[in-house]
Amino acid sequence: MLSEGYVFDVLREALRIAVVISAPVLIVALLAGVSIGLFQALTSIQEMTLTFVPKLVAMLAVFWVSMSFMTRTLTDFFHTIIIPSIAGG
């Protein structure tokens, strides 16, 4: 039987990993949104595709580049914490 403290430690680690994995994509989305918003404010261009398409392209590019890091982090988490907990070791 898993103790309450162990379950909370696993959940805390899972939330930390979720933040670490999502941070690159979210930071790029924030920076792209701010820069595009600043560009729109300076030029008075209010085109919806100007905000959506570059942000989507930037997020997809960062996701593609950081996919190996995300996969490695998740598999390490599962191999070191989740699978031993299920196996009882």
C-alpha positions as CSV (number, residue, x, y, z in Angstrom):
1,M,0.0,0.0,0.0
2,L,1.3,3.4,-0.9
3,S,1.5,6.0,1.9
4,E,-0.2,9.3,1.6
5,G,3.2,11.2,1.7
6,Y,4.5,9.1,-1.2
7,V,1.4,9.8,-3.3
8,F,1.8,13.6,-2.6
9,D,5.5,13.4,-3.6
10,V,4.6,11.7,-6.9
11,L,1.9,14.2,-7.6
12,R,4.2,17.1,-6.8
13,E,6.9,15.7,-9.1
14,A,4.3,15.1,-11.9
15,L,3.2,18.7,-11.7
16,R,6.8,19.9,-11.7
17,I,7.5,17.9,-14.8
18,A,4.3,19.2,-16.5
19,V,5.5,22.7,-15.9
20,V,9.0,22.0,-17.2
21,I,7.6,20.3,-20.3
22,S,5.1,22.9,-21.2
23,A,7.4,25.9,-20.4
24,P,9.2,26.2,-23.8
25,V,6.0,26.2,-25.8
26,L,4.2,28.6,-23.4
27,I,7.1,31.0,-23.3
28,V,7.3,31.2,-27.1
29,A,3.6,31.7,-27.3
30,L,3.8,34.6,-24.8
31,L,6.8,36.2,-26.6
32,A,5.2,35.8,-30.0
33,G,1.9,37.2,-28.8
34,V,3.5,40.2,-27.2
35,S,5.7,41.0,-30.1
36,I,2.9,40.6,-32.6
37,G,0.6,42.7,-30.4
38,L,3.3,45.4,-30.2
39,F,3.7,45.3,-34.0
40,Q,-0.1,45.7,-34.5
41,A,-0.3,48.6,-32.1
42,L,2.6,50.4,-33.8
43,T,1.3,49.9,-37.3
44,S,-2.5,50.0,-36.6
45,I,-2.9,46.7,-38.6
46,Q,-5.7,44.7,-37.0
47,E,-5.7,41.5,-39.0
48,M,-6.7,38.3,-37.1
49,T,-4.6,36.0,-39.2
50,L,-1.5,38.2,-38.4
51,T,-1.9,37.2,-34.7
52,F,-2.9,33.6,-35.2
53,V,-0.6,32.2,-37.9
54,P,2.8,33.4,-36.7
55,K,2.1,32.3,-33.2
56,L,0.9,28.9,-34.3
57,V,4.0,28.5,-36.5
58,A,6.3,29.5,-33.7
59,M,4.7,27.2,-31.2
60,L,4.8,24.2,-33.6
61,A,8.5,24.9,-34.4
62,V,9.4,25.0,-30.7
63,F,7.3,21.9,-30.0
64,W,9.0,20.0,-32.8
65,V,12.5,21.1,-31.6
66,S,11.8,20.2,-27.9
67,M,9.9,17.0,-28.6
68,S,12.9,14.8,-27.7
69,F,13.4,16.7,-24.4
70,M,9.7,16.2,-23.6
71,T,9.8,12.5,-24.4
72,R,13.0,11.9,-22.5
73,T,11.6,13.7,-19.4
74,L,8.4,11.8,-19.4
75,T,10.0,8.4,-20.0
76,D,12.5,9.0,-17.2
77,F,9.6,10.0,-14.9
78,F,7.7,6.8,-15.8
79,H,10.7,4.5,-15.5
80,T,12.0,5.9,-12.2
81,I,8.8,6.7,-10.3
82,I,5.5,5.4,-11.9
83,I,6.5,1.9,-13.1
84,P,8.3,0.9,-9.8
85,S,5.3,2.1,-7.9
86,I,3.0,-0.1,-9.9
87,A,5.3,-3.0,-9.6
88,G,5.5,-2.5,-5.9
89,G,9.3,-2.0,-5.7
